[in-house]
Amino acid sequence: MRTVEPFAAGARRRRAWPAVSALALLAATVVFAQQRGGTPQTDAVAPVNDGPNPYTVSRDWAQLTIEQRPWGGSNGVDIDRDGKTVWATDRCSPGTTPGCFGSTGNPVHHFDETGREIKSFGAGMFVWPHGIHVDRDGNIWVTDAAVPRAEDLARLPNEARKGSRVVKFSPDGRVLMTIGTPGVHGDPPNALTDPTDVMTDPANGDVYIAESHTDVTSPALIGRISVFDRNGKFLRIIGKTGTGPGEFRTPHAIDFDSQGRLVVADRHNHRIQILTKAGVPVREFAAFGRVSGLVVGPGDILYTTDSESTERVHPGWRKGIRIGALADGRVTAFIPPHVTDAFPDGVMGEGIAIDAAGNVFSAETQVRGVVKYVRK
């Protein structure tokens, strides 16, 4: 379903690192995402937990200077078409729930090359902002990966028509298109189910939407990529729920390589999948871990974030950023996770982007905000 809706504006500032209580809240509220995953094929792959690290870290890089509020957890980050300024989403509040539901904060942010906030928008429109994508025309696409919970609606019943959709903004925050029925789980063409990421085909503007972020233990789990044309007309479904080639469990991030093939972070299956635009499986790689975010850089170098590997869900593997070539699927660089008093075992962000200078940016759900990794 394609609609045009009014836009509510707002504004932002800097955040402090979370306390241990925030970690406890995270563990309690996203337990469904932390189930043991993988396939027999991925379980046979030896962990890749080290390698050269050609970056220095700037952990408190992006500053919320407009609204002057703490960062919520951030899932999405992308580079503007200028190649140097940065867009990111956040969840408006420090915990993972209720996210932006009932908040007056703006969850969509634009930063200059120094990390200074240029603008923000999107207040009152989202439940759980997730992926973000800048298209070839400079427009900003944001996914909303949840619908309001029963307890949220009991508190704010008039907020029911939010969530589980994709919103296309102009760079100044005007709503240009929405895909999905707000507040409703369902199937295309009329609805989506908790979309995690969105990508437009640079060749023709077709819109690829990864679904879903729902409970991986549910027999009704959705795992697919829904494709629409540039005007919001539904075209087709790629994949289905499962563990075989071309099947997904939590397709969490998507991008295109230089050949126009779709590259998918099939997170709960602990693999990267490469498919044609028609959905034909080409190959898969398991050396990048339990991948939450990915971006394909120049020369088809793949940059990935692993924000979830633990002994329980992916034994032997560490969180971190793994980098390698799509040509052979070998990891050639590894950026270790952040270690803090609250996170002694380390944490890593979900979204990832690379600018024209080769600097890497991660969107952080737990230490929150956007971290910059400067190429040495």
N, C-alpha and C positions, 0 to 999 in steps of 0.2 A: 504494500500500500504506500502511495506517495502522497504526502501532504506538505503544506507550507504553514508554519505556525508562527505566532508572535515570539519575540525574543526579549528576555529580561536581562538587564545589564547589572554589573556589580563591580568588585575590585580585590588587593593582597599584601604579605610580608614574610619574614624569616622564621625558621622553626628550630626548636631544640631537639636533640636526639631523644628517642623514646625511653621511657622507664620500663622496668621489668614488667610492670602491670600491663603495658601495651602489648608485650610479647604474649602474656597469658591470654589476653583478649583475642589476639590473633589466632593462637592455637585452638581456643574454644570455638571460634566462629568459622574457621575454614577447614575443619577436620575432614570434610568430605573431599577436599582437594588433596589430602595427604594420605590417601590409600596406597597400598603397595601396587606398583604398576609394572610396566614392561611386558615383554613377550619372551618366549623361549629363545628367539634369535638375539634379542638385545641383552638378555641375561648372560649370554655366552661371551659378551664383549668385555675385555679387561678394562677396568676403570682408567680414565685419563685424568690425572689430577695435578699435573705439573707441565712445565714447558717455559720457554722464554716469555718474559713480560716486558714488551717494549713501550710501556706507558708509565707516567707518573700520575698520581691520583689527586684530584681536587674535589674533596667529598662534599663540601658545603657550597657548591658552585652557584646554583640558581637561587635567587633571593626573591621572596614574595613581598615586594615593596609597595604595592598599591593598596591592598586590603589590610596589610600589616597583621596577618594571622599566621599561626603555625601551618606547616604543610600537613595535609592528609597523606595517606599512602598514595604513591604514584605508580601507575601501571604503564602509561603510554608516553613515548617520546618520539619526535621526528624532527627532521631538519627542513627549514623553509626552502623554497625553491631558489633563494639567494645563495644557498650552500653553506651559510655560516650562522644564521640565527636559528633558535631552537623553540619548538612547540612542545608542550607537555600537558598531561591531564593530572588532576589529583582528586581525591575522594572527599575533600572539604573538611573532614574531621579526622583526628589522629588515629582512631581505631578503624578496623575494617568495616564495621557496621555502626551506625546506619549509613555511612558514606555521605552522599550529598542529599539524601532524602530529608526534606524539611529545612535544609540549610539555605542561607542567603549568600553563601560564598560562590565565587566564580570558579569552576573546575577546569577551565581551558586557559592556558597561559602562553604568552610569547615572550622570549628573552633575547636580548642582544648578545653579541659575542663575548661580553664580559660576565654574563649571568644576570644583568639588570633586567627587571621585568618591564616590558614595553606596553603590554596591554593584557587584559583578562576579560572573559565573558562566559556566558552560559548559566548564570545563576537561576535556580529554581526549575531547571529542565531535566536533571538527571537523578537517578537513584545511585548508581555505582559506575561512574565513568571508568573506561578501561582503555581500549586501544585508540590510537590517534594516527592519522595519515594525512600528509600534504600531497595533493594531487598535482598534475602537470600545470594546472592553471593557478596554483597557489591557494586553492580552497582547502578547508580543514574539515576532515571527517572524524567523528568521534563515536565509538560504540558505548552503549549502556548495557552492562552485563548482568543486570538483575532486575527484578520487579519488587515492589514494596512487600515487606513481610506483613503478616497478619497483625503483629503488635505495632508496627508502624502505622498501618491503616486505622487501627483502633484509636491511635493518638491524633492522626491527621487524615480523616476519611476523605477529604476533598482532594488529596494528592494521589488518588488511585491511578490516574492516567499518566503514569510515568514509567520509564524503564523498558528494557528488552527491545531496543531499536537502535538505528544508526541515524545520526544527524550530520548533514552537510552544512557547513558555515562558509560564508565569505570571510576573507581575512580580517574584516572589521567586525565580525560577529553576527551578521545577518543570517537568518536561517534560510537556506536555499532549497532544501529537500529533507524529508525524513523517509526512512524505509522501515517498515514494521508498524504494528499497532501498539501504541504506548500502553504499558501495564499489562500486556497480554503475552503469554507463551503460546506459540503455535508454529505453523508451517507456512512457507511462502506459497502464494504471493502476498497473502494478507498479513502475515505475522512472522516473527523470528523468535528464537529461543536463546535468550541470554548471549548475544553475540560478543565475542572476545576481541576480534580484530577486523579491520577493513582495509582493502587495498584496491586501487583503481588501475586498470590496465593502461600503461602509458601509450599503447598503440591506438586504442579506440575508446577509452574511457569507461569500459565495462567495470562494474562494481562487484568485487569478490568479498563475501562476508563469512568469516569463520564462526561456527556455532558448535558447541555451547559450553557454558561454564556451570552447568548443573551437576548434581551429585553423580559421581562416576559409578556408584554402587546401584543406582536406580535401573530397573529393567526398562524404563522408558528413556534412558540416556540418549541424547541427540549428539551425533558426531558427523558434521557435514560442512561443506562450503556452498553457500547459496550465491548464485550469480544473477545480477541484474544488468540491464543496459544503462547507459549514462543518464537516461531520463527516468530511471526507476522501474522500468518494465521487467518483470521476472523472466529469466531465460532458462535456467536449469539448476539442478543440484549436482554437486560433485561429491562422491563418496557416500559412506554410510557408517554407522556405528560398528566397531569391531577392531580386530587386531591384525587382519590380513592386509595385503597390499591394497592401497587406495581406501582403506578404512581408518577411522579415527576414534580416539578417545581423548577429548579435550584438545581439539586443534586450537592452539593458544595464540599463534602468530603466523602471519603469511607475508610473502614477498615474491617478486618475480626475479628470475635470473636474466642474464644477457640474451638468452635464447627464447625468452618469453615463457619459460616454464614456471609453474607454480611451486614454490618451496614452502613447506608447511612444518611448523613445530607441533608435532603430534605428541603432546606432553605426556599424557598418561601411558602412552605406549613406548616412551623413552627413545624416541627416534625423530629424525628429520626425514620427511618424504618429499620426493620430487615427482611432479605429475605434469602432464600436458594440460592445456587449458580445457580440453575435453574431459579431463579426469582420468586419463590413462596413466597408471603408475609407471615410472621410469626407473627409479632406484630409491634406496633408503640408506641412511647412515645412523649408527648408534653411538659413535665415538664422542658426540657432543653432549651426552648426558640427558637429564630430564629437562628438556628445553622449554623455557617460558617465553623467551623473546628471541627474534632473529632479524637480521638485516643482511642483504646481499650487497657487498661493496664492489668497487672497481675490480676488474679481473675475476669476477665471480668468487671473491673471497667472502666466506660466510662468517658472520659475527653472531654469537649466540650467548644468551644468559641462561644459567641454571640456578634457579632460585629455590628449588625444592629438594634436591638430593639430600637424603639422610640415610643412616643405617637402616631405618625402618622401611622407607619407601624405595630406596635405590642403593642397596648395600655396597659399600666400598667406594662410592662416588662422593666427591666434594661439590659444594656450590662453587660458582665462579663464572667467568666469561671464557669461552673456548672459541678459538679462531682457527679457521682452516679453509682449504680450497674445496669448492664443490666438485671439482674435477675428479678428486679421489677420496674425499671424505676424511682425510687425515687432519688431526688437530696439530697445528704448528706453533700456537701460542696459547698461554693460559694466564688470565688475570685472577688472582686469588680473591676470596670473599673479604668483606669488611669484618674485622674483629673488634668488638667493643665489650665493655663490662656487661652490658645487657645481652650480648650475643657472642659469648666466648668461642662458640664453634663456628662462627662466621655466618654472614648473611650476604645475599646478592639480590640485585633488583630484577625486575621482570622485563620492562621494555628496553629496547636498545636502538641506537641510531649512530651514524657516522657522518661527520661533516666533510666538506670538500678538502680540508687540510689533513684528513685522516684521524682526527680526534674522535674518540668514542664517548657516547653519553648513555647512562643507564637511568631508568626510572625506578625509584626505590620504594618498595611497599613497606618495609620495616624500619630502616633508618630514615626513610622518607625524603622526598625531594628528587633532584636530578644531580647525579654525580658526573663529573667530566674526567676523562682519562686522556691526558695530553700525550701525543706521540713524541717520543724522545728524539 
